[in-house]
Structures are given as C-alpha cells and as structure tokens.
C-alpha cells in the first residue's frame, strides 16, 4: 500500500505541552528551519519571549543599565533572533508556505499578510514539510 492510499494512516502521539514547554522546545530547535510548528507553539514562544524581554527591561531599568548595549534585554533580544525566525519559518511551513515568504516582512504591507498566516489553522494532513503537528 502506498502512502497516499486510504489504508495508510500515519499514527503518532500528539504532544500536549505547557506554554513554557513550547518556549523551551523552540529554543531546543534553535536553528531548525525544517518541519512544522503549530499555532500554539509559535504564539507561546512569542508570548514568553515578550514576557522575558519585559522582565529583563525592568531589571535593566532598576539597575540603571537600560541604555547600555550590553543590557540584559538587549542580549536576550540578540540571542532570541535565530530561534524566533526558526519558529516563524516552521509556522509558515505549517500553513503550507515556504519560509522565504518571510521576506514579505520587508515590504512594509507584507507584515499583515504574514500575521494573517500566523493566525491560520494548520494545513491538514501531511505537506512537504512534514506531518501535521496536531496529528490530523
């Protein structure tokens, strides 16, 4: 039986993680631009990145270090670029788009298209970047 035959069913356990675990998972896949990331994974990464940045900005401000190039917030922002882009590319893969569509961001208006795609549900079934992370 072929992969596209009705008898073929891909079976795997869908991992349900907490928001923090999704954030950690994205950091573990620091520079992994392959595969797919469901909405929950991407938006939890975004949320925890924002919260950590906010916390580090408060720490920097309280230490009087907010103007420094070597502030905690700045260092975290620089370190978070690669896992952030990787998570975004995997999220685009999940909705059936190539990671190269990320270049739309630099057109100004294209950011709205990317945000629309980020809120879309996963492409059902398997696509060329892998199996649906939701197990559907």
MARVEXVEX-130227 format. One record per residue (C-alpha): residue number from 0; residue in three letters; chain; x, y, z. Coordinates in nm, 3 decimals, padded with zeros to 5 digits. Example, Ala and Ser with C-alpha at 12.3 -4.5 7.8 and 13.67 -1.06 7.14 Angstrom:
<pts>
> 0/Ala/A/01.230/-00.450/00.780
> 1/Ser/A/01.367/-00.106/00.714
</pts>
This chain:
<pts>
> 0/Unk/A/00.000/00.000/00.000
> 1/Unk/A/00.128/00.343/-00.087
> 2/Unk/A/00.147/00.644/00.138
> 3/Unk/A/-00.147/00.805/-00.038
> 4/Unk/A/-00.374/00.502/-00.017
> 5/Unk/A/-00.674/00.522/00.217
> 6/Unk/A/-00.543/00.231/00.424
> 7/Unk/A/-00.228/00.422/00.514
> 8/Unk/A/-00.271/00.614/00.834
> 9/Unk/A/00.014/00.791/00.998
> 10/Unk/A/-00.015/00.734/01.367
> 11/Unk/A/00.180/00.923/01.625
> 12/Unk/A/00.109/01.072/01.962
> 13/Unk/A/00.040/01.444/01.963
> 14/Unk/A/00.240/01.605/02.237
> 15/Unk/A/00.049/01.847/02.454
> 16/Unk/A/00.289/02.084/02.620
> 17/Unk/A/00.252/02.379/02.851
> 18/Unk/A/00.326/02.726/02.717
> 19/Unk/A/00.667/02.731/02.882
> 20/Unk/A/00.749/02.387/02.737
> 21/Unk/A/00.668/02.518/02.388
> 22/Unk/A/00.907/02.809/02.451
> 23/Unk/A/01.181/02.569/02.563
> 24/Unk/A/01.110/02.343/02.264
> 25/Unk/A/01.166/02.635/02.029
> 26/Unk/A/01.497/02.708/02.197
> 27/Unk/A/01.597/02.342/02.170
> 28/Unk/A/01.528/02.370/01.796
> 29/Unk/A/01.734/02.689/01.797
> 30/Unk/A/01.828/02.689/01.427
> 31/Unk/A/01.594/02.422/01.293
> 32/Unk/A/01.422/02.566/00.988
> 33/Unk/A/01.270/02.231/00.888
> 34/Unk/A/00.940/02.086/00.994
> 35/Unk/A/00.622/02.247/01.117
> 36/Unk/A/00.514/02.441/01.425
> 37/Unk/A/00.150/02.465/01.521
> 38/Unk/A/-00.012/02.793/01.627
> 39/Unk/A/00.012/02.704/01.994
> 40/Unk/A/00.387/02.650/01.970
> 41/Unk/A/00.456/02.974/01.782
> 42/Unk/A/00.234/03.201/01.992
> 43/Unk/A/00.360/03.057/02.321
> 44/Unk/A/00.716/03.120/02.202
> 45/Unk/A/00.614/03.476/02.115
> 46/Unk/A/00.437/03.528/02.449
> 47/Unk/A/00.722/03.401/02.666
> 48/Unk/A/00.978/03.593/02.460
> 49/Unk/A/00.778/03.910/02.520
> 50/Unk/A/00.740/03.841/02.894
> 51/Unk/A/01.110/03.766/02.938
> 52/Unk/A/01.201/04.080/02.743
> 53/Unk/A/00.967/04.284/02.962
> 54/Unk/A/01.115/04.137/03.280
> 55/Unk/A/01.472/04.197/03.162
> 56/Unk/A/01.386/04.556/03.066
> 57/Unk/A/01.252/04.613/03.418
> 58/Unk/A/01.571/04.464/03.565
> 59/Unk/A/01.787/04.680/03.336
> 60/Unk/A/01.590/04.991/03.430
> 61/Unk/A/01.616/04.918/03.802
> 62/Unk/A/01.992/04.869/03.765
> 63/Unk/A/02.028/05.184/03.556
> 64/Unk/A/02.159/04.970/03.273
> 65/Unk/A/01.882/05.027/03.019
> 66/Unk/A/02.090/05.246/02.784
> 67/Unk/A/02.379/05.001/02.761
> 68/Unk/A/02.446/04.789/02.456
> 69/Unk/A/02.519/04.506/02.697
> 70/Unk/A/02.194/04.526/02.890
> 71/Unk/A/02.018/04.202/02.974
> 72/Unk/A/01.723/04.289/02.748
> 73/Unk/A/01.946/04.365/02.452
> 74/Unk/A/02.148/04.048/02.494
> 75/Unk/A/01.829/03.840/02.517
> 76/Unk/A/01.687/04.011/02.207
> 77/Unk/A/02.000/03.930/02.007
> 78/Unk/A/02.005/03.571/02.131
> 79/Unk/A/01.633/03.529/02.054
> 80/Unk/A/01.657/03.630/01.686
> 81/Unk/A/01.755/03.290/01.545
> 82/Unk/A/01.504/03.078/01.742
> 83/Unk/A/01.237/03.339/01.666
> 84/Unk/A/01.297/03.328/01.293
> 85/Unk/A/01.319/02.947/01.302
> 86/Unk/A/00.985/02.923/01.486
> 87/Unk/A/00.830/03.165/01.237
> 88/Unk/A/00.957/02.966/00.938
> 89/Unk/A/00.826/02.640/01.089
> 90/Unk/A/00.490/02.814/01.148
> 91/Unk/A/00.478/02.924/00.783
> 92/Unk/A/00.553/02.564/00.684
> 93/Unk/A/00.258/02.452/00.895
> 94/Unk/A/00.018/02.663/00.688
> 95/Unk/A/00.173/02.541/00.363
> 96/Unk/A/00.401/02.837/00.290
> 97/Unk/A/00.774/02.840/00.227
> 98/Unk/A/00.992/03.017/00.480
> 99/Unk/A/01.102/03.251/00.202
> 100/Unk/A/00.764/03.423/00.235
> 101/Unk/A/00.916/03.580/00.545
> 102/Unk/A/01.081/03.829/00.309
> 103/Unk/A/00.735/03.990/00.269
> 104/Unk/A/00.802/04.146/00.607
> 105/Unk/A/01.046/04.388/00.446
> 106/Unk/A/00.785/04.528/00.208
> 107/Unk/A/00.601/04.701/00.493
> 108/Unk/A/00.250/04.593/00.397
> 109/Unk/A/00.360/04.228/00.381
> 110/Unk/A/00.370/04.203/00.759
> 111/Unk/A/-00.011/04.198/00.758
> 112/Unk/A/-00.011/03.900/00.521
> 113/Unk/A/00.235/03.716/00.745
> 114/Unk/A/00.028/03.793/01.057
> 115/Unk/A/-00.280/03.659/00.877
> 116/Unk/A/-00.094/03.335/00.801
> 117/Unk/A/00.029/03.309/01.162
> 118/Unk/A/-00.331/03.303/01.281
> 119/Unk/A/-00.444/03.040/01.029
> 120/Unk/A/-00.505/02.681/01.134
> 121/Unk/A/-00.258/02.409/01.039
> 122/Unk/A/-00.276/02.266/00.690
> 123/Unk/A/-00.449/01.932/00.736
> 124/Unk/A/-00.259/01.614/00.678
> 125/Unk/A/00.096/01.590/00.560
> 126/Unk/A/00.259/01.859/00.348
> 127/Unk/A/00.610/01.883/00.202
> 128/Unk/A/00.748/01.999/00.539
> 129/Unk/A/00.616/01.705/00.737
> 130/Unk/A/00.320/01.569/00.925
> 131/Unk/A/00.059/01.786/01.086
> 132/Unk/A/00.183/01.855/01.441
> 133/Unk/A/-00.176/01.840/01.562
> 134/Unk/A/-00.199/01.480/01.447
> 135/Unk/A/-00.478/01.544/01.195
</pts>
